[in-house]
Amino acid sequence: MFCSAMARWLAPSGVVGVDASLPMLTQAQRLNSHPAVHYLAGTAEAVPTRSDLFDLAVLSRVIHHLPDRVRVARELARILKPGGVTVIRTTFRERLDARVYDYWPRLRELDEQRFPSQPEVLEDFAAAGFTARTVTSFARPVTASLRDYHARMRSQPQSKFTQLTVAEFREGLRRLQSDAQDEPTTCPVPVTERYDIAVLSSS
Ligand SMILES: C[S@@+](CC[C@H](N)C(=O)[O-])C[C@H]1O[C@@H](n2cnc3c(N)ncnc32)[C@H](O)[C@@H]1O
């Protein structure tokens, strides 16, 4: 979505979307194709493009999958032009905050082990020559009501739910359904999730 949005909003000469997963790339091509967007199989540790090519690199919800962040930061410094910018979209460990944790508390424990903190990420990117410009934290609406949230969790749970047992998943879903049924239909409360956006520039 970000690749096609950037192609529309920024009108660059090209956008390259890289992911390690072929099924993810197939979905991206199917749902978010654009003449200026090229999807490529590859990894953040070894981006399959030449050096000094890009003005902007965006890591969206992927930093927690990258065990060697210094290596990734060096790779982004390689493909960026001097002064190029990296944007990291994630939730830093110290600000993990989502309704899923109310119903499946073990997901919070698992995410606390997976997600890096802001100081850890900024330090690793500083080792590769990046300077942090801004870090913005905000709550983003994900559904308009708890009922909609329950419907989404029932039909499209995120991949991290595979770490739970079937019994854990069902118990959390039962409690969520009960709270959703109690929510007055006349004043639904939007469900939000916290995101952090770090902007860093390379030297
Ligand atoms: C939570 S999904 C996020 C997908 C998408 N970027 C987004 O923002 O919605 C994490 C993605 O990271 C990809 N991934 C995991 N390790 C990677 C790596 N080393 N290099 C590139 N992509 C990786 C996975 O294939 C998966 O598509």
The ligand as an SDF file (V2000), in Angstrom:
LIG
                    3D

 27 29  0  0  0  0  0  0  0  0999 V2000
    4.3390   -7.7350    9.4800 C   0  0  0  0  0  0  0  0  0  0  0  0
    4.7650   -8.0250    7.7980 S   0  0  0  0  0  0  0  0  0  0  0  0
    4.7270   -6.3530    7.1730 C   0  0  0  0  0  0  0  0  0  0  0  0
    4.4250   -6.3130    5.7110 C   0  0  0  0  0  0  0  0  0  0  0  0
    4.4110   -4.9030    5.1050 C   0  0  0  0  0  0  0  0  0  0  0  0
    5.7780   -4.3850    5.0100 N   0  0  0  0  0  0  0  0  0  0  0  0
    3.5280   -3.9700    5.8870 C   0  0  0  0  0  0  0  0  0  0  0  0
    3.9740   -2.9380    6.3640 O   0  0  0  0  0  0  0  0  0  0  0  0
    2.3390   -4.2710    6.0050 O   0  0  0  0  0  0  0  0  0  0  0  0
    6.5000   -8.3630    7.8800 C   0  0  0  0  0  0  0  0  0  0  0  0
    7.1250   -8.6170    6.5250 C   0  0  0  0  0  0  0  0  0  0  0  0
    8.5310   -8.6410    6.6470 O   0  0  0  0  0  0  0  0  0  0  0  0
    9.0280   -9.5580    5.6860 C   0  0  0  0  0  0  0  0  0  0  0  0
   10.4090   -9.8920    6.0610 N   0  0  0  0  0  0  0  0  0  0  0  0
   10.8180  -10.6460    7.1010 C   0  0  0  0  0  0  0  0  0  0  0  0
   12.1640  -10.6840    7.1460 N   0  0  0  0  0  0  0  0  0  0  0  0
   12.6170   -9.9350    6.1150 C   0  0  0  0  0  0  0  0  0  0  0  0
   13.9130   -9.5870    5.6440 C   0  0  0  0  0  0  0  0  0  0  0  0
   15.0160  -10.0150    6.2500 N   0  0  0  0  0  0  0  0  0  0  0  0
   13.9990   -8.7820    4.5690 N   0  0  0  0  0  0  0  0  0  0  0  0
   12.8790   -8.3380    3.9440 C   0  0  0  0  0  0  0  0  0  0  0  0
   11.6180   -8.6410    4.3500 N   0  0  0  0  0  0  0  0  0  0  0  0
   11.4920   -9.4260    5.4210 C   0  0  0  0  0  0  0  0  0  0  0  0
    8.0490  -10.6970    5.7430 C   0  0  0  0  0  0  0  0  0  0  0  0
    8.1110  -11.4880    4.5870 O   0  0  0  0  0  0  0  0  0  0  0  0
    6.7340   -9.9420    5.8810 C   0  0  0  0  0  0  0  0  0  0  0  0
    6.1510   -9.6770    4.6250 O   0  0  0  0  0  0  0  0  0  0  0  0
  1  2  1  0
  2  3  1  0
  2 10  1  0
  3  4  1  0
  4  5  1  0
  5  6  1  0
  5  7  1  0
  7  8  2  0
  7  9  1  0
 10 11  1  0
 11 12  1  0
 11 26  1  0
 12 13  1  0
 13 14  1  0
 13 24  1  0
 14 15  1  0
 14 23  1  0
 15 16  2  0
 16 17  1  0
 17 18  1  0
 17 23  2  0
 18 19  1  0
 18 20  2  0
 20 21  1  0
 21 22  2  0
 22 23  1  0
 24 25  1  0
 24 26  1  0
 26 27  1  0
M  CHG  2   2   1   9  -1
M  END
$$$$
